[in-house]
């Protein structure tokens, strides 16, 4: 093995979590290295930010660059469905393909839709400009914790293996979850077991669902009349739109060679959306994403800490991935900087971060579980002035506060009331997914077309 080199902190992965962490630590004067196995730029899913990202982007000093880059401003979010049932009475055919609810992001709460290839490269380059050492095309094999006070990151540089001795390891390796896999800490969510199939389309008419041009830059979430399934619609540029189908993995299993057929099979369940998309031109191959929902039994320990997708991922429904990555880096950086000043990188030093992240993960998981259980009924909460503000806070990514958000209790109570009353006009509209921690927790109903 080549001569070992040393840093204060070694970060595995150069995506948003790793880049943001590198930026915070480098600004604090820590000798920081980032090891990224891929060469940037590279495409990546997760193209719509939420307002909770804004604070981190401003603190790192990259906000003005994002403005100059010309990414579309994300000014709101909208939900639609193939058919809407009124609270009382039969299906209303006039409501087919209409927007059920929407929220406007005003003032400082507006954010960006991004081409992740460009966005991630900007973040990583910015971390380098702040003083972090960045090594791309450098895969990490594993981490040797034989000496917990001086872990050694085993990296591959060309044909040579190099040991990098550090005081602290941060795993930001994304869904690869390198440390979680190495230490056998990764546990999959068997209920929120979704699968995504997505691509980019040129020339999709975004006015298909919004009469107001101001809604053209909204993210759209389209409910499909398929169990626990939906479609994202995200503006990437003036003419390019990212579209992805998210559905239970059980529906796709065994059809990996039929990606295009499966995509259009799902879209045909929503004719208005399918017809609009068929008039556009697909400009990228279909890409599949699996293993969406999981967490680690331990997110930190002596000499290491995990952030972003390397620590947990719940579901892509509200574009939370980049927010969790950026804010995880922000929150963890406080503990790491304090640990470096104290010369103590034991697990106890990261208790504040762990407590905050676990609380946020719990709240977010329950919110997503209730969302799937409510299905299209979620729109009724968004339209209700009593609940709109608190739901908006959660959608923005603000779910790290103390205690149980009151809106979760209200949503739980509503679901219980509907579940216990088969004669309730909304009973048949509940989704089939039932997750631990949500009302009626237990095994989910089998998803079917």
N, C-alpha and C positions, 0 to 999 in steps of 0.2 A: 504494500500500500504506500502511496505517496506521502510525503511529509505533511503532517497535520497543520492546519492554519486555524487561527482563533478569532472569534467574534464574541461580543456580549450576548447577542440573540441571533439565532438562526431560524429563518422562517421558511417553511416548506410550502411552496405555491405562490405564484405571483398574480392571482386573480384579485378581485376587489378587496377581499379580506386581507390577503398577504400584503398587497400594495399599501392599503390604508394603515395597517399595523407598522409597516416599514417606515411610512411617512411620519407617524406619530413618534416612533422611537428615535428615528434619526434627528427629528427636530429637538428631542430631549437630550441629544448628545450621545446616545448609545451607539456603539459600533455594531451595525446591523447588516445581515446578509439575507438575500432572498434567493432561493433555489427553485427555478421553474423548469419543468421538464420539456415544455413545448417552446417553440419559437413564436414570438408575437410579431404581427397580429395573427389571431386565429379566431374563427367564429365561435360563438357561445350562446346558449339559450339564456333567457332572463333579461329581456330587453326593455322593460318598463320599470322605472324607478318609482319610489313612493316618497312623499314629502319628508319622511323621517331621515332620508339620505342627505338632505340639504345641509344640515348642521355640520356633518362630517366633511362634506365637499368644501364648505366655506372654511372650516378650521384648517384643513390641509392646504388651502390656498389655490385650489384648482377650479373654483366656481367660474371665474372670468374666462378661463380657457374653454369651459363647456359652453358658455354663452357664445363665444367666438366660433366654435366648431360648427354651429348650425344644427345641432340636434333638435328635433321637434320638441316644443314645450308641451308637457303633459298638463292639460288644463282641467281634466276631469275624468270621470269613469261612468260607464253606463251598462245596464243589464237589460238583456232582451230574451224573449222566449218564442218558440214556434207557435204556441197557442197559450193564451192566458185565460184562466178561469176566474170569473168574478167570485167574491166571497160568498155570494148566494146565487145559485142558478147554474145553468149549463155553460159550456164553453162558448165564448163570444168570438165568432169567426172574424169580426172586424178588428180584433186585437192580434191577429196572427202576424208575427214578425215585427211587432211594435216594441219600443223601448218601455220596459216596466218601471224603471227608476234610474236616476242619475244623480251624481254629485259633482259640483263645480269646485275645482281647486283655485282659490282666489289668492291674489297677492303673493306672499312668501310661501304659501303652500303649493304653488305650482312647481313642477319639477321637469324631468326630461324623459323621453323615450330615447333609447340609445342603440346604436350599432355596437354590440359588445366587442367586436374586434377592435374598433377604434377607441372605445371607451376604456377597455382594460389596458390597452397599450398606453393611453394617456396617463392613467393612474400609475402604471409601473414606471414609466419614464419620469413622472413627477417625483416618485419615491427616490429614484436615482438622483434627481436634481437636488433633493433635500439632503443627500449624503449617504443613502443606503447603497451597499454593494449589491448589484443585481447580476445573477448568473442565469441566462436562459439556455435552453437546450441541455439542461443539467438535471437529470433525474435523481431523486433520492431513493436509495434502496431500502434503508432502514435506519433506525437510530439505536445506538448502543448506550444503554443506561447503566453499564457496569459501575461507573462512578457517577452517582446521581448529581454530584456537584459540578461535574464537567462532562455532560453528555457529548457523544461524538456522532455527528450526522454523516452517514456513509453516502457519498454522492458519486455519480458516474460522469466524468468529464471526458468525452470522447471514448477512448478505449481504456482509460485509466480510472481506477477507483481512488477517491481521495477522502480522507477522514477530516472532518471539520469540527474542531473542538469548540464548544460554546458554553456559556453559563446557563442558557435557557433556550428551549426549543418551543416554537409556536407552529402548530400544524394548521395550515390554511390550504390543505391539498384538495379541497372540494369534496365531491361525493366519493372520491377515492378513499378518503378518511384513512390516511396512511397509518397514523398511530392507533386509531381505533381498530383497524384491521390487525396490525402487528400485535397489539395487546389483547385482542379478542374482546373489545369493549362495545362493538357495534351491535345494536339490536334493532331489527326492522319492525315497523308498525304493520301488523297483519291486517288492520282494518282500513287505514288510509293507505291503500296499496294501489296508487294510481299510475297511469302510463300516459306518456305524451308522444304525439306524432306531429311534426311541424315543418314548415317551410316558409319561404318568402315568395310573395306574389307581386308582380308589376301591373299597375293599372287597375287595381280594385277600387270601385267607386265607393268611397266612404260615406257618401250621402245616402247610401242604401237604407241606413237605419236612423239617420238624423237629419231632419229638415233644416236645422240651424247650423250654418257653416262653422259656428264656434265649437260644435261638437265633433268636427272632423279629426281633431287631435286628442280626443278622448281615447282611453283604452276601453274596448267593449268586451264584455263577458256574455256570451250567448248560451243560455241553457238549451241542452238537447233533450228530446223526449226519449232518452236512453238512460238507464239507471246510473246516477252519479256522474254524468258526463256533461262536458261543456266545451266551448271553443273560445280561445283568446283571439283578439284582433288588435294589433299594436302598430301604429305608424312608425316606420323606420326613416322614411324621407318623404318628400312631397308625393312620390309616385310608388314607393315600395311599402308593403304591409306584411308584417309577420302574422301568420295564422297557424294556430296549433289546436289539435283535438286532445283533450284530456279525458281519459275513460278508465274504468277498472282494468287492471292488467289481465284479469281473467278473461276478458272479452277478446283481447289481442293474442293471448298465448297460442303459440303454434302457427302464427301467421306472419312471421318475420319477413318472409319472401313476398308478402302481399301488401306491403305498406301502402302503396298508392291506392289499391282497391279498397283497403280497409278505411283509409282516410275519406274517400268519396262515399263509401257506404254510410259512414257516420254523418257526413254533411248532408246526404240526401234526406235525412230525417228532419232537416230544417230547410225546405225548398228555397225560401227567399235568400238565405245565406249561400246555399250551394249555387244557385243560379247566378248571383252576383260574382262569386268567386270563379266560376267556370268561364266568365267573360274576361277574366284577368289571365296573365301569363305567369306560370310558375318559373322562377329563375334560380332555384336551388333544389338539390335533391331532398327528399323527405328524410328527416332525422328523427330517431327515436330516443326517448329518455325514460329510463326506468329507475327503480330503487329510490323513488322520491322521498318516502317517509321513513325516517329512522332517527335514532338518537344514540348517544354513547352513555354507558353506565357511569363513566367518570369522564368529565370534560377537562379536568386538570389534575396534576399530581406533582410530585417533587421534580422540579426542573422542566416541566412541560405544561402546555396549555393548548386547547383546541378552539378554533373560532370558525364562524361561517358554516358552510356546508360540511366541513370536517367535524363539526360538533353535533349538528342536527339539521334536519330539514323536515318540515311538516307537509307542505303542499304548495303548489305554484299559484293557487287561486287568486291571491291578491298581490302577486309580484313581490313577495316579501324577501326573496333570497338575497338580493343585493343589500337591502336594508339591514337584514340580520348580519351580513358580512361586515358592512361598514360600521354599524353601531357596536357589533361585537368587538371589532378592533378598537374602537374608541374606548369602550368600557374596560376592556382588558388592559389597554395600554397604561391606564392609571395604576393598576396593581403591579404591572411589570416594572414601570419606572420606579415606583416606591420600593419594590423588591431589590432592584439594582442599587438604589441608594443605601439600602440596609445591608446589602451583600448577602441576602437570604432569599433563595428561590424555592423554599419548601412549599408544599401544597397549601398550607395555612395562609400564606401570603395572598392567595388568590380567592379567598373566601367571599369577598364582596362581589367580585365578578361572577363567581359560580352561582351565588344566591340570586343575583339579578337576572342572569341568563336563564336559570331554571324557572324563575317566576314568569319571565316573558314567554318561554317555551310552553309552559302550562297554559297560560292565558290564550296564546295563539292557537295551540292545538285544540282547545275547547271551542274557541270561536269558529275555527274551520269545521270542526265536527258538527256544531250546531248549524252552521251554514249549509252543509250537505244534507242534514236531516230536514231542515226547513225547505230546502229546494227553492222553487220560485216564490214561496211565501216570504223569503228573506226581503224581497222588494217591499213588502208591506211595512217592515221595520224602517227601511230607508225613507219611505214616504211619510212616516209618522214624525211630526215635529217633536214629540216627546223623546224620541230615541235617536234621531238623526245625528245630533252632535256627537254623542258618545260612540256610535257606530263609526262615524267619520274618523274619530280619533284612532280607533283600532285599525281601520283601513289604511290610515296614514302611516301605520307602523309604530304608534305610540302605545305599546302594550307592556311596558316594563314597570309601570307604577305599582305601588304597594296594594296588597289586598286583591280581592276578587272584583273585577269591574261589575258595576251594578247591572249593566245591560246583559251580561252573561246570565245572571240570575233570572232576569225577565224573560230571556229567550228560552232558558231551561224550563221555566214555569209554563210558558206558552206551549212548548212541545209536549210536556206532560199532559196538559189539559186536552190537547188535540188527540194524543195517543189514547187517552182513556175514554174518549167519546167517539165510537165508530159512526155515530149519526152526525158528527160535526161536519159542516160543509167543506172544511179543509182537510179532513182526515185522509182522503185519498191522494192528497197533494204532497204529503210528507215524503221525503227521500228515503231510500231503503238502507242507507249507510248509518249504522249505529256504532259509535266509537266509545271506548272506555272513557269515563269522565263525563260523557254526555247522557242525557236522559235515556233510560231504557238500555243502559250499557249491557253489552253481550255480543254474541256472534252476529255479524251483519247478515241481512237477507242476501240470498244468492242473486247477483246481478244478472240480468238477462235483457236481450233486445225485445 
